[in-house]
Amino acid sequence: GLERLEKGQIDLMPDVALTAEREKKFSFHKIQVLSSWFQAYARKGSGLQSILDLNGKRVAILDQSVQQEAFTRFSRGFGLDTKLVAVADYKTMFEMVAKGEVDAAVANQFYGSMHARKYDLVDTAIVFEPSALFFAAPKNQSQELLDAIDKHLDFLKKNTKSAYYATLKKWTSEEVRFKLPVWLQILGLITGIVLLMSLGGSVILKYQVNARTRELQKINAEMEGRIIERTAELALAMEKAQSADRLKSAFLATMSHELRTPLNSIIGFTGILLQRLGGPLNDEQDKQLKMVYNSAKHLLSLINDVLDISKIEAEQLNVVSETFSLRETVEKVIKTSQPLAENKNLKLTAEIAPEIGLMKSDRRRVEQILLNLLSNAVKFTEQGFVRMKCEIQNEKIVISVADSGIGIKPEDIGVLFNPFRQIESGTTRKYDGTGLGLSICRKLARLLGGEVRVESVWGQGSTFSLMLPQEGEVEKEQHLPKQEREK
């Protein structure tokens, strides 16, 4: 088609992607008709979901087309060994995939969305090379016609009820399943690597220190004369361990910034779209945007938990002592958790003793502990109630959260507060989480001079109790760096 257009045998050709090379050969109007992109299509159950899955695969592609050049450049960027099979038209490409002659086919989004089902094919998450589509004419010809096209496109695009949008809706109305974008997969992979490196670093560091200690004990028993030499070696090893710990803290801080910045952008821009500030949304767009928004919020919460537990273990978490109304704090966390309880038809109540008033502690950390205990209670309770009770017992402030949920087995209570530990029972595997929440709660409570305890009956429910001193006996040393406290 483009060869005939270049020879002047065709006066006007639609659906032409604008490139620098084509702009030298043909004349284009200014306002784009459509935006499109290229996407890979495969048989159901093929397992092809990312560009890396195409390594060593056979891929059908339109011969001497823009997508052939773009896909070649795209796959080489990932160092893939992909065999390209040049085909004359899209119909033949899809037939070859359906028969198993090739593993996948690359087509533009409009053709693929309308014809994939006919050949029992599915779209993959492999998307690349977005492009603008125009009408094209022979070079320096039909300029009046191209100007007229711009004029009509400008008019039609300003009216959302015009024939332009009606036609676009007709040809793009097929429901498209949500596919996780490649960039989001990469972000998830980076996050997983950070968490694994943090956990692995802690395990390796602990193993190295224990191994060195055992070695020194053995040498001390065998040869008293080498105590001074081995002590010097131990000091050097400890210095290396502390250096590694400082590097880990710097690494976590850097990754915190690098992960939080794009996450906050995702949350912010998604929130703007959900508020309809960027224009109206249909039901499917609203649903998918909410999934992106909630996933980003969950990932941000996970990153915050990992950073909190790292700071606590490094004894670098700051706590403050301030006077605030405990009654108002309890009422605030109840109000915050109320929508979660209502979504599960749970009865959420609070009982606050009359003598509860002002207390001296870290208000933000107290709120953090209470919100975590309440959210856990709602999560693990399918029916019944969640009740918070605040009172004074033995000159201690006791805030308990009781629920009628699944309860905890006696053998699981001993590991409940360990970091990255979750109860491995069939009943609780359906509940997501990182295993950090309760560990952070107990460590924060101890920094505030208190404690978190649990009582539970399997199958009947649990009661978690936060006990704090009335006068707020916060560990004041905690906001000093570890090196300063050792001087």
MARLOMAR-148458 format. One record per residue (C-alpha): x, y, z. Coordinates in Angstrom, 1 decimal. Layout:
// MARLOMAR-148458
+--------+--------+--------+
|     px |     py |     pz |
+--------+--------+--------+
|      X |      Y |      Z |
...
+--------+--------+--------+
END
This chain:
// MARLOMAR-148458
+--------+--------+--------+
|     px |     py |     pz |
+--------+--------+--------+
|    0.0 |    0.0 |    0.0 |
|    2.7 |    2.5 |    0.9 |
|    4.6 |    1.7 |   -2.3 |
|    1.5 |    2.5 |   -4.4 |
|    1.1 |    5.7 |   -2.4 |
|    4.7 |    6.7 |   -3.0 |
|    4.2 |    6.2 |   -6.8 |
|    1.0 |    8.3 |   -6.8 |
|   -1.3 |    5.4 |   -7.6 |
|   -3.3 |    6.2 |   -4.4 |
|   -4.4 |    9.7 |   -3.5 |
|   -5.0 |    9.0 |    0.2 |
|   -4.2 |    6.2 |    2.6 |
|   -5.5 |    5.8 |    6.2 |
|   -3.9 |    4.2 |    9.3 |
|   -0.3 |    5.3 |    8.6 |
|    2.0 |    5.7 |   11.6 |
|    4.0 |    8.9 |   11.4 |
|    7.8 |    8.4 |   11.4 |
|   10.7 |   10.7 |   10.4 |
|   11.4 |    8.6 |    7.3 |
|    7.8 |    8.5 |    6.2 |
|    7.5 |   12.3 |    6.7 |
|   10.2 |   12.7 |    4.0 |
|    8.2 |   10.6 |    1.5 |
|    4.6 |   11.6 |    2.2 |
|    2.4 |   14.5 |    3.2 |
|    0.5 |   14.2 |    6.5 |
|   -2.2 |   16.4 |    8.2 |
|   -1.5 |   17.8 |   11.7 |
|   -4.2 |   16.3 |   14.1 |
|   -3.7 |   12.6 |   14.8 |
|   -6.7 |   10.3 |   14.0 |
|   -5.9 |    7.7 |   16.6 |
|   -3.3 |    6.5 |   19.1 |
|   -2.3 |    2.9 |   18.8 |
|    0.4 |    0.5 |   20.0 |
|    1.8 |   -3.0 |   19.2 |
|    1.0 |   -6.0 |   21.3 |
|    1.9 |   -9.7 |   21.3 |
|   -0.9 |  -12.3 |   21.0 |
|   -0.6 |  -16.0 |   21.9 |
|   -2.6 |  -19.1 |   22.5 |
|   -4.4 |  -19.6 |   25.8 |
|   -2.1 |  -21.1 |   28.5 |
|    1.1 |  -20.3 |   26.6 |
|    2.5 |  -18.6 |   29.7 |
|    3.8 |  -15.6 |   27.7 |
|    3.3 |  -12.5 |   29.9 |
|    6.5 |  -10.5 |   29.6 |
|    9.1 |   -9.7 |   27.0 |
|   11.6 |  -12.1 |   28.7 |
|    9.2 |  -15.0 |   28.0 |
|    9.9 |  -14.6 |   24.3 |
|   13.5 |  -15.7 |   24.5 |
|   14.0 |  -18.6 |   22.1 |
|   10.4 |  -18.3 |   20.8 |
|    9.1 |  -17.9 |   17.2 |
|    7.3 |  -14.7 |   16.7 |
|    5.3 |  -13.8 |   13.5 |
|    5.5 |  -10.2 |   12.4 |
|    4.3 |   -8.1 |    9.4 |
|    7.0 |   -8.2 |    6.7 |
|    8.8 |   -4.9 |    6.2 |
|    6.6 |   -3.0 |    8.6 |
|    7.2 |   -0.4 |   11.3 |
|    6.5 |   -3.0 |   14.0 |
|    9.2 |   -5.4 |   12.6 |
|   11.8 |   -2.7 |   13.0 |
|   10.4 |   -1.7 |   16.4 |
|   10.2 |   -5.2 |   17.8 |
|   13.7 |   -6.1 |   16.6 |
|   15.1 |   -3.0 |   18.5 |
|   12.9 |   -3.8 |   21.5 |
|   13.9 |   -7.4 |   21.9 |
|   17.6 |   -6.7 |   21.3 |
|   17.5 |   -4.2 |   24.1 |
|   16.8 |   -7.1 |   26.4 |
|   19.4 |   -9.4 |   24.8 |
|   16.7 |  -11.9 |   23.6 |
|   17.3 |  -14.6 |   21.0 |
|   13.9 |  -14.4 |   19.3 |
|   13.2 |  -15.9 |   15.8 |
|   11.2 |  -13.5 |   13.7 |
|    8.9 |  -15.0 |   11.0 |
|    7.9 |  -12.4 |    8.4 |
|    4.3 |  -12.7 |    7.2 |
|    2.4 |  -10.8 |    4.5 |
|   -0.7 |  -10.0 |    6.5 |
|   -2.3 |  -10.1 |   10.0 |
|   -4.8 |  -12.8 |    9.1 |
|   -2.0 |  -15.3 |    8.2 |
|   -0.1 |  -14.4 |   11.4 |
|   -3.1 |  -15.2 |   13.6 |
|   -3.8 |  -18.5 |   11.7 |
|   -0.1 |  -19.5 |   12.3 |
|   -0.3 |  -18.9 |   16.0 |
|   -3.6 |  -20.8 |   16.3 |
|   -2.1 |  -23.8 |   14.5 |
|    1.0 |  -23.7 |   16.7 |
|    3.4 |  -22.9 |   13.8 |
|    4.7 |  -19.9 |   15.8 |
|    4.5 |  -19.1 |   19.5 |
|    3.2 |  -15.5 |   19.2 |
|    2.2 |  -12.8 |   16.7 |
|    2.7 |   -9.0 |   16.9 |
|   -0.2 |   -6.9 |   15.7 |
|   -1.6 |   -3.4 |   16.3 |
|   -4.0 |   -3.0 |   19.2 |
|   -7.1 |   -2.4 |   17.0 |
|   -6.7 |   -5.5 |   14.8 |
|   -5.8 |   -7.7 |   17.8 |
|   -8.6 |   -6.7 |   20.0 |
|  -11.2 |   -7.3 |   17.3 |
|   -9.9 |  -10.6 |   15.9 |
|   -8.0 |  -12.4 |   18.7 |
|  -11.1 |  -14.2 |   20.0 |
|  -11.9 |  -15.5 |   16.5 |
|   -8.7 |  -17.5 |   16.6 |
|   -9.0 |  -18.4 |   20.3 |
|   -6.0 |  -16.2 |   21.1 |
|   -5.4 |  -13.9 |   24.1 |
|   -3.5 |  -10.6 |   24.4 |
|   -0.4 |  -10.7 |   26.5 |
|    1.1 |   -8.0 |   28.7 |
|    3.9 |   -7.5 |   26.1 |
|    3.1 |   -4.0 |   24.8 |
|    5.5 |   -1.6 |   23.0 |
|    6.0 |    1.3 |   20.6 |
|    2.9 |    3.6 |   21.0 |
|    2.3 |    5.6 |   17.8 |
|    0.0 |    8.2 |   16.3 |
|   -2.0 |    7.2 |   13.2 |
|   -2.7 |    9.7 |   10.4 |
|   -4.0 |    9.9 |    6.8 |
|   -1.1 |   10.1 |    4.3 |
|   -1.0 |   11.5 |    0.7 |
|    1.8 |   11.6 |   -1.9 |
|    4.4 |   14.2 |   -1.2 |
|    3.3 |   17.8 |   -1.9 |
|   -0.2 |   16.6 |   -3.1 |
|   -3.7 |   16.7 |   -1.8 |
|   -2.9 |   19.5 |    0.7 |
|   -6.4 |   20.9 |    0.6 |
|   -7.8 |   17.5 |    1.4 |
|   -5.4 |   17.1 |    4.3 |
|   -6.4 |   20.5 |    5.6 |
|  -10.0 |   19.6 |    5.4 |
|   -9.3 |   16.4 |    7.4 |
|   -7.7 |   18.5 |   10.2 |
|  -10.6 |   20.8 |   10.2 |
|  -13.2 |   18.0 |   10.6 |
|  -11.1 |   16.2 |   13.2 |
|  -10.8 |   19.3 |   15.3 |
|  -14.6 |   19.7 |   15.2 |
|  -15.4 |   16.1 |   15.9 |
|  -12.9 |   15.7 |   18.7 |
|  -14.4 |   18.7 |   20.6 |
|  -17.8 |   17.0 |   20.8 |
|  -17.8 |   13.7 |   22.8 |
|  -21.1 |   12.7 |   21.3 |
|  -19.8 |   13.1 |   17.7 |
|  -19.6 |   10.3 |   15.1 |
|  -15.9 |   10.1 |   15.7 |
|  -16.3 |    8.9 |   19.3 |
|  -19.3 |    6.7 |   18.4 |
|  -17.2 |    4.9 |   15.8 |
|  -14.3 |    4.6 |   18.2 |
|  -16.5 |    3.1 |   20.9 |
|  -18.0 |    0.6 |   18.4 |
|  -14.6 |   -0.7 |   17.4 |
|  -13.0 |   -0.6 |   20.9 |
|  -15.8 |   -1.7 |   23.1 |
|  -14.7 |   -5.2 |   23.7 |
|  -13.8 |   -5.9 |   27.3 |
|  -10.1 |   -6.0 |   27.8 |
|   -8.7 |   -7.9 |   30.8 |
|   -6.3 |   -6.0 |   33.0 |
|   -2.7 |   -6.9 |   32.5 |
|    0.0 |   -5.8 |   34.9 |
|    2.3 |   -3.4 |   33.0 |
|    5.9 |   -4.4 |   32.6 |
|    7.2 |   -1.4 |   34.5 |
|    5.0 |   -2.4 |   37.5 |
|    6.4 |   -5.9 |   37.3 |
|    9.9 |   -4.5 |   37.3 |
|    9.0 |   -2.3 |   40.3 |
|    7.7 |   -5.3 |   42.2 |
|   10.9 |   -7.2 |   41.3 |
|   13.0 |   -4.4 |   42.7 |
|   11.0 |   -4.3 |   45.9 |
|   11.3 |   -8.0 |   46.4 |
|   15.1 |   -7.8 |   45.8 |
|   15.4 |   -5.0 |   48.4 |
|   13.4 |   -7.1 |   51.0 |
|   15.4 |  -10.2 |   50.3 |
|   18.7 |   -8.4 |   50.5 |
|   17.7 |   -6.8 |   53.8 |
|   16.6 |  -10.1 |   55.3 |
|   19.6 |  -12.0 |   53.9 |
|   22.0 |   -9.3 |   55.1 |
|   20.6 |   -9.7 |   58.7 |
|   20.9 |  -13.5 |   58.6 |
|   24.4 |  -13.5 |   57.2 |
|   25.6 |  -10.8 |   59.7 |
|   24.1 |  -12.8 |   62.6 |
|   25.8 |  -16.0 |   61.3 |
|   29.2 |  -14.3 |   60.9 |
|   29.1 |  -12.9 |   64.4 |
|   28.1 |  -16.3 |   65.9 |
|   30.8 |  -18.1 |   64.0 |
|   33.5 |  -15.7 |   65.1 |
|   32.4 |  -15.9 |   68.7 |
|   32.6 |  -19.8 |   68.7 |
|   36.0 |  -19.6 |   67.0 |
|   37.4 |  -17.3 |   69.8 |
|   36.0 |  -19.5 |   72.5 |
|   37.8 |  -22.6 |   71.0 |
|   41.1 |  -20.7 |   70.6 |
|   40.9 |  -19.3 |   74.2 |
|   40.5 |  -22.8 |   75.6 |
|   43.4 |  -24.2 |   73.5 |
|   45.9 |  -21.4 |   73.7 |
|   45.8 |  -18.7 |   76.4 |
|   48.8 |  -16.9 |   74.9 |
|   46.8 |  -16.0 |   71.8 |
|   44.0 |  -14.1 |   73.6 |
|   45.3 |  -10.7 |   72.8 |
|   45.8 |  -11.5 |   69.1 |
|   42.3 |  -13.0 |   68.8 |
|   40.7 |  -10.1 |   70.7 |
|   42.2 |   -7.8 |   68.1 |
|   40.8 |   -9.9 |   65.3 |
|   37.4 |   -9.8 |   66.9 |
|   37.5 |   -6.0 |   67.2 |
|   38.3 |   -5.9 |   63.5 |
|   35.5 |   -8.2 |   62.7 |
|   33.1 |   -6.1 |   64.8 |
|   34.2 |   -3.0 |   63.0 |
|   33.4 |   -4.7 |   59.7 |
|   30.0 |   -5.8 |   61.0 |
|   29.2 |   -2.3 |   62.1 |
|   30.3 |   -0.9 |   58.7 |
|   28.1 |   -3.4 |   57.0 |
|   25.2 |   -2.4 |   59.2 |
|   25.8 |    1.3 |   58.4 |
|   25.9 |    0.4 |   54.7 |
|   22.6 |   -1.5 |   55.0 |
|   21.0 |    1.6 |   56.7 |
|   22.2 |    3.9 |   53.9 |
|   21.0 |    1.4 |   51.3 |
|   17.5 |    1.2 |   52.9 |
|   17.3 |    5.0 |   53.1 |
|   18.3 |    5.3 |   49.4 |
|   15.8 |    2.6 |   48.3 |
|   13.1 |    4.2 |   50.5 |
|   13.5 |    7.4 |   48.5 |
|   13.7 |    5.7 |   45.1 |
|   10.6 |    3.6 |   45.9 |
|    8.5 |    6.1 |   47.7 |
|    8.9 |    8.8 |   45.1 |
|    7.3 |    6.9 |   42.2 |
|    4.8 |    5.3 |   44.5 |
|    3.6 |    8.6 |   45.8 |
|    3.4 |    9.8 |   42.2 |
|    1.3 |    6.8 |   41.3 |
|   -1.0 |    7.3 |   44.3 |
|   -1.3 |   11.0 |   43.6 |
|   -2.0 |   10.9 |   39.9 |
|   -4.4 |    7.9 |   40.3 |
|   -6.2 |    9.8 |   43.0 |
|   -6.6 |   12.8 |   40.6 |
|   -8.1 |   10.5 |   37.9 |
|  -10.4 |    8.8 |   40.4 |
|  -11.7 |   12.2 |   41.5 |
|  -12.6 |   12.8 |   37.8 |
|  -10.3 |   15.8 |   37.6 |
|   -8.8 |   14.5 |   34.4 |
|  -12.3 |   13.8 |   32.8 |
|  -15.1 |   11.3 |   33.1 |
|  -14.3 |    7.6 |   33.6 |
|  -16.3 |    4.5 |   32.6 |
|  -16.9 |    1.7 |   35.1 |
|  -14.1 |   -0.5 |   33.9 |
|  -11.6 |    2.4 |   34.0 |
|  -12.8 |    3.3 |   37.5 |
|  -12.4 |   -0.4 |   38.6 |
|   -8.8 |   -0.7 |   37.2 |
|   -7.7 |    2.6 |   38.6 |
|   -8.9 |    1.6 |   42.1 |
|   -6.9 |   -1.6 |   41.8 |
|   -3.7 |    0.4 |   40.9 |
|   -4.4 |    2.9 |   43.7 |
|   -5.0 |    0.2 |   46.4 |
|   -2.0 |   -1.9 |   45.3 |
|    0.3 |    1.2 |   45.4 |
|   -1.0 |    2.1 |   48.9 |
|   -0.4 |   -1.5 |   50.1 |
|    3.1 |   -1.5 |   48.7 |
|    3.9 |    1.9 |   50.3 |
|    2.6 |    0.5 |   53.7 |
|    4.9 |   -2.5 |   53.2 |
|    7.9 |   -0.3 |   52.6 |
|    7.1 |    1.8 |   55.7 |
|    6.8 |   -1.4 |   57.8 |
|   10.2 |   -2.7 |   56.6 |
|   11.9 |    0.7 |   57.3 |
|   10.3 |    0.9 |   60.8 |
|   11.5 |   -2.6 |   61.7 |
|   15.0 |   -1.8 |   60.4 |
|   15.2 |    1.4 |   62.4 |
|   14.0 |   -0.4 |   65.5 |
|   16.5 |   -3.2 |   65.2 |
|   19.3 |   -0.6 |   64.6 |
|   18.0 |    1.4 |   67.7 |
|   17.6 |    4.5 |   65.6 |
|   13.9 |    5.0 |   65.8 |
|   12.9 |    8.3 |   67.5 |
|   10.2 |    8.4 |   70.2 |
|    9.0 |   11.6 |   71.9 |
|    7.3 |   12.4 |   75.2 |
|    4.2 |   14.6 |   74.9 |
|    1.0 |   15.2 |   76.8 |
|   -2.2 |   14.3 |   74.8 |
|   -5.8 |   13.1 |   75.3 |
|   -5.9 |    9.4 |   75.3 |
|   -9.7 |    9.5 |   75.0 |
|   -9.5 |   11.5 |   71.8 |
|   -6.9 |    9.2 |   70.4 |
|   -9.0 |    6.1 |   71.1 |
|  -12.1 |    7.7 |   69.5 |
|  -10.0 |    8.7 |   66.5 |
|   -8.7 |    5.2 |   65.8 |
|  -12.2 |    3.8 |   66.2 |
|  -13.5 |    6.3 |   63.7 |
|  -10.7 |    5.5 |   61.3 |
|  -11.4 |    1.7 |   61.5 |
|  -15.2 |    1.9 |   61.3 |
|  -15.4 |    1.7 |   57.5 |
|  -13.3 |   -1.5 |   57.5 |
|  -15.7 |   -3.1 |   60.1 |
|  -18.8 |   -1.9 |   58.3 |
|  -17.6 |   -3.5 |   55.0 |
|  -17.6 |   -6.9 |   56.8 |
|  -20.8 |   -6.2 |   58.8 |
|  -18.9 |   -6.3 |   62.1 |
|  -20.0 |   -4.5 |   65.3 |
|  -17.1 |   -2.2 |   66.3 |
|  -17.4 |   -0.6 |   69.8 |
|  -15.3 |    1.2 |   72.3 |
|  -15.5 |    1.3 |   76.1 |
|  -13.5 |    4.1 |   77.7 |
|  -13.4 |    4.3 |   81.5 |
|  -14.3 |    7.8 |   83.0 |
|  -10.9 |    8.2 |   84.6 |
|   -9.2 |    8.0 |   81.2 |
|   -8.0 |   11.5 |   80.2 |
|   -4.5 |   13.0 |   79.5 |
|   -1.4 |   10.9 |   79.4 |
|    2.3 |   11.5 |   78.6 |
|    3.8 |    9.4 |   75.8 |
|    4.4 |    9.4 |   72.0 |
|    0.9 |   10.0 |   70.6 |
|    1.8 |    9.0 |   67.0 |
|    3.3 |    5.7 |   68.1 |
|    0.3 |    4.9 |   70.4 |
|   -2.0 |    5.5 |   67.4 |
|    0.1 |    3.3 |   65.2 |
|   -0.1 |    0.4 |   67.7 |
|   -3.8 |    0.7 |   68.2 |
|   -4.6 |    1.0 |   64.4 |
|   -2.5 |   -2.1 |   63.8 |
|   -4.3 |   -4.1 |   66.5 |
|   -7.7 |   -3.0 |   65.3 |
|   -7.0 |   -3.7 |   61.6 |
|   -5.8 |   -7.2 |   62.5 |
|   -8.9 |   -7.9 |   64.6 |
|  -11.2 |   -6.8 |   61.7 |
|   -9.1 |   -8.8 |   59.1 |
|   -9.3 |  -12.1 |   61.1 |
|  -13.0 |  -11.7 |   62.1 |
|  -15.6 |  -12.8 |   59.6 |
|  -18.7 |  -12.3 |   61.8 |
|  -19.5 |  -11.0 |   65.3 |
|  -17.7 |   -8.1 |   67.0 |
|  -14.5 |   -6.2 |   67.6 |
|  -14.4 |   -4.4 |   70.9 |
|  -11.8 |   -1.9 |   72.3 |
|  -11.7 |   -1.3 |   76.0 |
|   -9.6 |    1.4 |   77.7 |
|   -9.1 |    1.4 |   81.5 |
|   -6.6 |    1.7 |   84.3 |
|   -5.3 |   -1.5 |   86.1 |
|   -2.6 |   -1.5 |   88.8 |
|   -1.6 |    2.0 |   87.9 |
|   -1.1 |    1.0 |   84.3 |
|   -3.2 |    2.1 |   81.3 |
|   -4.6 |   -1.0 |   79.6 |
|   -6.1 |   -0.8 |   76.1 |
|   -7.5 |   -4.2 |   75.0 |
|   -8.8 |   -5.2 |   71.5 |
|  -11.1 |   -8.2 |   71.6 |
|  -12.7 |  -10.0 |   68.7 |
|  -14.8 |  -13.0 |   67.9 |
|  -12.5 |  -14.1 |   65.0 |
|  -10.6 |  -17.3 |   64.2 |
|   -8.4 |  -17.3 |   67.3 |
|   -4.8 |  -18.5 |   67.6 |
|   -3.5 |  -22.0 |   68.4 |
|   -1.4 |  -22.3 |   71.6 |
|    1.6 |  -23.5 |   69.6 |
|    1.5 |  -20.4 |   67.4 |
|    1.4 |  -17.8 |   70.1 |
|    5.1 |  -18.2 |   70.8 |
|    6.1 |  -17.0 |   67.3 |
|    3.3 |  -14.5 |   66.8 |
|    5.5 |  -11.5 |   67.5 |
|    8.5 |  -12.6 |   65.5 |
|    9.4 |  -10.5 |   62.4 |
|    8.3 |  -11.9 |   59.0 |
|    6.4 |  -14.8 |   60.7 |
|    2.8 |  -15.6 |   60.0 |
|    0.7 |  -18.4 |   61.3 |
|    0.9 |  -21.2 |   58.7 |
|   -2.5 |  -22.8 |   59.2 |
|   -4.9 |  -23.5 |   56.4 |
|   -7.4 |  -21.2 |   57.9 |
|   -5.2 |  -18.1 |   57.8 |
|   -3.5 |  -18.6 |   54.5 |
|   -6.2 |  -16.6 |   52.8 |
|   -5.3 |  -13.5 |   54.8 |
|   -2.5 |  -11.5 |   53.2 |
|    0.2 |   -9.6 |   55.2 |
|    4.0 |   -9.4 |   55.8 |
|    4.3 |  -10.7 |   59.4 |
|    5.7 |   -7.3 |   60.5 |
|    2.8 |   -5.6 |   62.1 |
|    2.7 |   -7.3 |   65.5 |
|    6.5 |   -7.4 |   65.8 |
|    6.5 |   -3.6 |   65.3 |
|    3.7 |   -3.2 |   67.8 |
|    5.5 |   -5.0 |   70.6 |
|    8.9 |   -3.3 |   69.9 |
|    7.2 |    0.2 |   69.9 |
|    5.3 |   -0.6 |   73.1 |
|    8.6 |   -1.6 |   74.8 |
|   10.2 |    1.7 |   73.6 |
|    7.3 |    3.5 |   75.2 |
|    7.9 |    1.6 |   78.5 |
|    5.0 |   -0.8 |   78.0 |
|    4.1 |   -4.2 |   76.6 |
|    1.7 |   -6.0 |   74.2 |
|    0.2 |   -9.3 |   75.3 |
|   -2.2 |  -11.7 |   73.8 |
|   -4.8 |  -14.2 |   75.1 |
|   -6.7 |  -16.4 |   72.6 |
|   -8.9 |  -19.4 |   72.3 |
|   -8.7 |  -21.3 |   68.9 |
|  -11.9 |  -20.9 |   67.0 |
|  -13.4 |  -18.4 |   69.4 |
|  -11.4 |  -15.2 |   69.2 |
|   -8.4 |  -13.2 |   70.6 |
|   -7.7 |  -10.3 |   72.9 |
|   -4.6 |   -8.2 |   72.4 |
|   -3.7 |   -5.8 |   75.3 |
|   -1.5 |   -2.8 |   75.1 |
|   -0.2 |   -1.8 |   78.6 |
|    1.5 |    1.6 |   79.1 |
|    2.6 |    3.6 |   82.1 |
|    0.5 |    6.6 |   83.1 |
|    3.5 |    8.9 |   83.3 |
|    4.9 |    7.8 |   79.9 |
|    8.2 |    6.2 |   80.9 |
|    9.7 |    6.5 |   77.4 |
|   13.2 |    5.1 |   76.9 |
|   14.8 |    8.6 |   76.4 |
|   18.1 |    7.1 |   75.1 |
|   16.3 |    5.9 |   72.0 |
|   16.6 |    9.2 |   70.1 |
|   20.3 |    9.3 |   70.4 |
|   22.5 |    7.5 |   67.8 |
|   23.8 |    4.2 |   69.1 |
|   27.4 |    5.5 |   69.0 |
|   26.6 |    8.4 |   71.3 |
|   25.0 |    6.2 |   73.9 |
|   28.1 |    4.0 |   74.1 |
|   30.4 |    6.9 |   74.9 |
+--------+--------+--------+
END
